[in-house]
């Protein structure tokens, strides 16, 4: 378990360097703009980079994909680890082929040292016993540096997305205002916050994709009450959904090796819910690790699920596995 804790700490630590002076990322297809920083009532200021496909604005109105960890999405030359999702490449090809309806990407930079507190589902944290909450807040990612910079602030992050960022995007770009055309996507802790956002604001979003969802919430699975609390939250919230789509996936090596048994239990919650099976997908990618390169390699699958034609009965479920 120490091995996984080290991997998790490295995944969290590396993006925490100062990114304030990083230049605007460059897209191979389409173009990227940086939104003026919002004077938020809820969060510290941060960059938001918006990708516009080559067709923009001719195919208006566009759907909008809101993505977390926005500094990791487009240009590997600007990221801490030399990797990026390269979503402009996948998205442009699929839009050009007519596989997806046209959309833009809104990449919201994470909050640096505040990333974990902003992405940790707050209602789930508050449902934990006081002793468990205190234990989480005392966890260290490395000696002398706590995992949480302060108690969870995911609800403030979601208010920023819904009350401030989303109206700013709709005012500036030729996008649809229909909830079904506003989607969410993230990986690891970004997967958790994507699901949490959809379930807290189902009237604002049409679906969410959670890649390599970090179901433990912290370093380990042993004696960890968070996964069960998260499943209870899902069981309570899933019945409120209508036509929303949910994609979940994981790899099988490095940090992703923690996820298969936890994902299987989450899949059981989904099967027991009234959500039609065609509206959710759980996929395993054999030998895929916990990295932007791995998420980029399979990105076309969740994009098709969220932005393609309505899913049919052939949607992929937990028993499906692919070797990259």
Secondary structure by P-SEA (a helix, b strand, c coil): caaaaaaaaaaaccccccccccccccccccccccccccccccccbbbbbbbbcccccccccbbbbbbccccccccccccccccccaaaaaaaaaaaacccccbbbbbbbccccccccccccaaaaaaccaaaaaaaaaccccccccccccccaaaaaaaaacccaaaaaaaccccccccccbbbbbccaaaaaaaaaaaaccccccbbbbccccccccccccccaaaaaaaaaaaacccccccbbbbbcccccccccccaaaaaaaaaaaaacccccccbbbbbbccccccaaaaaaaaaaaaaaacccccccccccccccccc
